Structure formats: C-alpha cells, structure tokens
Amino acid sequence: MATTGQGPLAGVRVVELAGIGPGPFAAMLLADLGADVVRVDRPGGAGLGIDPAYDLTNRNKRSVLIDLKAEGGAGRVLDLVERADILVEGYRPGVAERLGVGPAACLDRNPRLVYGRMTGWGQDGPLADRAGHDIAYIALTGTLSMIGRPGEPPTVPANLVGDYAGGSLYLVVGVLAALQHARTPGGTGQVVDAAIVDGAAHLATMIHGMLAAGSWQDRRGSNLLDGGCPFYGCYETSDGEYMAVGPLEPQFYEQFSKLLGIGDEAPDRNDFSRWAQLRTVVADRFKARTRAEWTEIFEGTDACVAPVLSLREAPHHPHLAARSTYIEHSGLTQPAPAPRFSATPSRVHSGPARPGADTEDVARDWDVPSMRTLPTKDGTD
C-alpha cells in the first residue's frame, strides 16, 4: 500500500533497518507523523519479534526483505538511502559498518542524510560493545532507583522509561532537529547518536536540581513525587482495585480531604513527621468503598483523583473515548497517533507492515530498480 502523504512529515522518506525495541517505535512515530517509512526486514525476522500481524510498532510503514549479509544486499539498501532523508538503525556499534551500511557509506551516497543510531550504551564508552536491555540502562543512570516503595526492590516500569522515553523519543527529537539543519542553506547530513543511558539520565534533570537543592532525598519512596507523599500515590479500594491520588496544591487537597471524608481526623499534611499516620487514614478510607463508588464521588471535581484502569479498560473511559485517544484499525485496538496537529492531522492509514510485502510498491515509488530483483514475502522473485 502506498503512503497517503498525510501529516506534518509528508514527503519525508525514512529507511528503517529492522530491529527491536526503541528503533521500531521511533520509526513508527515518524510514520504516524506522515513520513514514508520503508522498513528493511531481514529474512527470518528478529529474535524477539512478535507475530508481524500484531506488531503495532510497524503500522503506517512499508516493508522490503533484504539480506544484508548476502551479495548485493548492502548495495540495495544504499540505493534506498540515496533517495531517503533519514535512516534509523539499532545495531551494536560497528555492526552497520561491517554490513556496508554504516554512516560513511551512507553519507557518501547521500550527503544530506540524517543517520540515526539507537543504542542502549551509546556509540562509545566502556560498555558500548556490551549487550543490554532497558532495565540495565535505567539502572545505571539512577532512574530505576527512584521507582518503588522503600524497603522493597525497585519497581520495573515495563520498558517505557528506558526504551521508549529515554530512547525512541530522544532519537525522534534528534533526527528531526538534524533534518532541519540538513535542509537549511549550507546544511549537511550528520549522525545522531541516541543512547538510552543519555536519554534516561536527561529525563531526571528536574530531580537532579531538587537533589542539589536539598529538596529531594536520594532514597526510594521518600519524596513528594515518588510515592513517599501520602497524597501522591495509589490506594487500594474494597474490591481490590486502585485509585490514583495527586492533590499536591492546597486548594485541591481541601477538596480531596472533604470528599474522602477524613476531615479533622487527618494529621496536618505539612507535618512530615506524621505522613505515615496520614497515609494510614487515607488508606483506611479508600478501603471502605469500591473503585466505582470512589470514581463517582470524585467525578467532576478538582481533587486530582482518578481510577487506575487496566490496558483493556482504558479505551472505554468516557474522556479517552471522546478524544479518540484509542482507535481501532485492522481489527486491533491501539493508541492513536500523538500529538495532534490543526493543519496537518495525522492518522493510522495502514496496519502492521508484513515483512517483504511492499517491495514492488517501494521500487516504483522510490524509483529503485534494484529492488525489483528482491524476493517477495512468499519467497518468489
């Protein structure tokens, strides 16, 4: 399926060298924004890949199959690179170079190319050549140490903080900034080194400022925003569900305490020495009703309280449904593209790309005759 050219990045061409984790998600973001993303899949697929029919990180993309280790494989990728604006790869340092598609080869073919490199440790440093995953990257940056309750092991936040926040989002910011530079008079292409350790550390900039000022304790569950505060956290309800509480400002806390019904029995929230006692009072009150009952009580107020919904429940919340925060496409419920644009709206126009399914379309649309000699998804020429 040809791309529709809709979104603020319409007309931008991206080559994605297939991988796992933050690279594919970053390329999906570019595709959601309207870029024509061609994913170069490898025969046999990725080691940790899910069924391609359900891999939503490959939506809005097109796919070709190229064996970079086979004769002519690198040349075909370079033919695509010659017509691209951005390339995204997530190999260990030096692998792309050995395959013949490293920055030097690509920029020689296309001097205005933005070459985006996505790794955990970065392109240099003592750990650059080591294997790793999200949890190790956020562990070394101190980010993981902040998440969880005191006296318990740190809580693993799925792979959202490292792979996607510290990785994908920083890569997208980097390649778009570099693309802007490349398109200015006298601008050139360049390499963007996006490392999850760098991004995850950068996410905690505000916290480091608070730490330096003495307003953040370097221990888990002891601060205003890490669950240490009794009016910023989650509380269990009588049916085993949870409510999220966050009335930090005094005027919001006043509504919260009134609606919760703790009144004068609650300790002064400004008395840190009685925070444990206040937590007990709040927890006992929430255990008295179900999540649905508390949701109704706090509905329409500024008490900053919300039910903790599951992944399957979230799309049905009235606010998210009204904004179409979740959509259904190709039979799959999924988050809609974000953010939103008034003049160049983006949308999901195609489901997950199947490996090798778009070879002929890409060869035609990008004018790359060498692609027509590649096998199709069923293995035929």
Secondary structure, DSSP 8 states (H G I E B T S, - for coil): ------STTTT-EEEEE--STHHHHHHHHHHHTT-EEEEEE-TT--TT---GGG-GGGTTEEEEE--TTSTTHHHHHHHHHTT-SEEEE---TTHHHHHT-SHHHHHHH-TT-EEEEEESS-SSSTTTTS---HHHHHHHTTTGGGSS-TTS-----TTIIIIIIIIIHHHHHHHHHHHHHHTSTT---EEEEEEHHHHHHHHTHHHHHHHHHT-S-SSTT-STTTT-STTSEEEE-TTS-EEEE---SHHHHHHHHHHHT-GGGS--TT-GGGHHHHHHHHHHHHTTS-HHHHHHHHTTSSS-EEE---TTTGGGSHHHHHTT-EEEETTEEEE--SS--SSS-----S----TTTTHHHHHHHTT-GGGGGS--TTS--
